[in-house]
Amino acid sequence: MDFSQLFTLNALLSLLTLSLLEIVLGIDNIIFVAIVTGKLGKEKQRRARTLGLLLALGMRIALLFSLTWIIGMSKPFLFFSENAPFIYFDPPLPAEYFALSVRDFILFGGGIFLLINATVEINKKIVGLEMQEEQTSAPRNFRKAIFQIMLIDVVFSFDSILTAIGLANNVSIMVIAVIIAMIVMILFSGSVSKIINEYPTIKMLALAFLLMIGMVLVADGLHFHIPRGYVYFSVAFSLLVEFLNLRMKRSVEKRKASI
């Protein structure tokens, strides 16, 4: 890595900006990690979160050192004609066509994975199977939780890495920003998991957020770009309303207890 230009003003500004963006983009990952590890035994939850995120960090750094390969995965290789049911792999192409890349397939597949997982978890909460599982079945497989964390992190990594490439030309800055963001995720993942698993309504909101992110990933894979800012704002507003409801509920309970 080239550290010679790391301490210039432009480099430090790029590092700060990229670190903040990586942290924001990591919100999706933290929520997914909280949901996946929520059914493990309490003694295993922290170990699963830390191990899964550390393995994901190693994967992201490896991907950053494969920038040429990553950029190549964003280049279309499959072309569908809009006027005729034909698939084209090489030019010449028709006047109107729809192009797909490896990145599109990964985003689409990751979106479907999130949609299925979130839908299954929501259904369990609605019909009451989640509590039954926790009481009658063994804790969720530890390796399965780690695998799911790493799998979804690969999907989230593409947006993260492509953002890093657009903001910084120095690989060392990208790597440091990813490390900073992952440290923040590890530090706060426990608190986020505790809140999500302690309050059923917040957990339902988290699952709804994963559904929304899944739909956004599917749309991105089909070239319908939805700005993430709208998604994050709607979720932040919903969480604010829910926290106000919880505080109001506590106040009412305190008044009743004092009477």
N, C-alpha and C positions, 0 to 999 in steps of 0.2 A: 504494500500500500504506500502511496505517496503522502508523507506527512509534512513535506516542505512548505506547502501552502495552507496548512491547516489552521494557523493562528492569525491569518489576515482577517480584517473586518468583514469582508464579503463571505469568507469561509465560515466565520462564527455566526453571522446572520443566517446563512444557509443551514447551518447545523441546528440553530434554534428553531427556525421555521419548520424544517423537516422533522425534527423531534416532536414538535407540537402536532403536526399533521399525522405522524405515525401513531401518536397516543390517541388522537381522535379516531383514526381508522381502526385502532385496536379495541374500541368499545364493543364492536360486534363480537370480537373474539372473546373478550372477558365474559360477556353474557352467555355465550355458548359454553364456555368452560364451566361457568357456575351451574348451568343446567345439567351438563353431562356428569359432573362430579357430585351433584347433589344427592344421588342415591347410593353413593359409596359410604362405607362406614366413616364416622367422623375422623377417626385416626388416619384414614387413608386419603381423605379429601385434599388436605394440604400437600401431601406427597404427590398425588396425582396432578394437581394444578401446577406445582413447581416443576416436576419432571416433564410434563407435557409441554409447558411453555418454554423450558430450556431446550428441549428437542426441537421445538418449533423455531426457536432463535437460531440454532445451528443450521436448520434448513433454510431460513431466510438469508443468513450470511452466505451459505453455499450458493443460493440463487443469485445473490448480488455479484458473486465472482463469476457468474455465468451470464453476464449481461447480454452478450452477443446471442446466446441461445434464447434468452428471455425475449429479446427484441424480435428474434426470428419467429417465436411462437405467436407474436402479435400480427405477423404478416399473413394475409389470406392465402389459402391453398386450395379451397374448395369453392366453386362458383356455381350458383343456381340461376338459370335463366328465368326471368319473370314472365316471359311470353310463351315459353314452351317447357315441358317437363324434362329438361336435360340437365345433366351435371357436367361441368367443365373443370378440368384440372389444370389446363394450360391455355394460354392465348392461342388463337384469336378468340375473343369473347364477344357475345352479343351486345347490342347497344345498351340494354338494361339487364342487370344481373345483381344477385345478392351474394356477397362474399362471406366466407366463414374462415376463422383461424383456429389454431389449437387453443388459444386463450378463450375464444368464444365457447368452445366445447367444454372447457374446464369450468368457466363461470356458469354455464347453463347446468352442467351436472352438479356443481356445488349448490346452486340454487334449488334444484330438485331435492337434493339431499337434505337441505335445511327445511324445506317445505314439508317433507315427509316426517322428519324427526319432530318438528314443532307441532304438526297436526296430531301425531300419535300421542305426544305428551299432553296436549290440550284435551284430547279425548279421554285420556286416563284421569285427568283432574275432574272433568265434567261427570264421568260415570263413577268416580270414586275408586278406580283401580289402583291409583298411585299409592294411597295409604295402605291398601291391601297388600301390594307388592312389598312395601317396606316392612310390614309386619310378618308376612308368611314366607317370603323368598329370601334367598341368600343375597348379600350385597352384590351390586353390579360388578361385572368382571373388570378388574383393574386394568388389564392390558387393553380391553375393548375401549375403555374411557380414554386411555393414552392415544390409541390409534385414531379415535374420532377427533380428538383435539388436534393431532398432527394433520389429519386429512383435511379438516375445514380450514386450518391455518394455511395450507397450500393454496386454497382458493382465495382467501383473503390476502395472501402475500402478493398476488399479481397486481391488484390495485395499488398496494403499498409500494411495491418495487417500481412499478411504472411511474408512480408519483415521485419517487426518489430520483429516478433517472431524469425526469423533467425539471427538477429543482436543483440538482447538484451534478456536477461532472466529475467530482472526486469520489472514488469508491470508498476511501477512508471515511469521508463525511457521512456517506450513506450507512456504512457499517456502524459507526458510532451512534448515529441517530436511531438505528434499529435496536441497538443494545440498550440505549437510554429508554426507549419506549417499552421494551420488553421488561426491563427492571421495574418500571412504573406499573406495568400490568401485573407482575408477580407480587409487588407490594400491596396493590389494591384489590387483587383478585379474591383474597380471603374475605375482606369486608363486603365486597359486592356479593359474593356467594352467600355470606351470612344473611344479608338483607333479603336477597331473593328467596332463599329457602325458609326464612323465618316468617315472611308475610305472604300468604297465598295469593293475594290480589296483585302484589308486585311481581310475583313469579308468573302470573298469567299475563301481565303486561310485558314481561321479558320474553315470554313465548310468542306473544303477538308481534313483538319487535323482530324476533327471528323469522317469523312468517313474512314480515315486510321486507327484511333484508333478502330472504330467499327469492321473493318476487322481483326485487331490484336486480339481483344477480341473473335471474332468468331473462329479464328484460335487457340487461347489458349484453348477455350472450347473443341475443337476437337483434342487437344494435339499436335498442330503444333506451337511450341514456336518461336516467332519472337522477337529478342532482342529489347527492347524499345529504346536503344541508337541509332539504325539506324533510327528509326522514328523521334526522337527528333532532330537528326542532319539534316535530310532532311528538316524538318519544319524550323529549325533555319536558314539554308542556304536559303530557299525560302523567309523567312521574311527579311533576309539581302538584297537579291536582290530587293525585293519590296520596302524597305526603301530607297535604292539607287535610284530606279526609281522615287520615290516620291520627293526625294531631287533634282534630275535632273529636274523634271517637275517644281518645284518651282523656280529653278534657271532660267530656260527658261522663265517663266512667269515674273520674275523680270526684265530680260533683255528687254523683249518686252514692259513692262510698262515704263522703263526708256528711251526708244527710242522716 
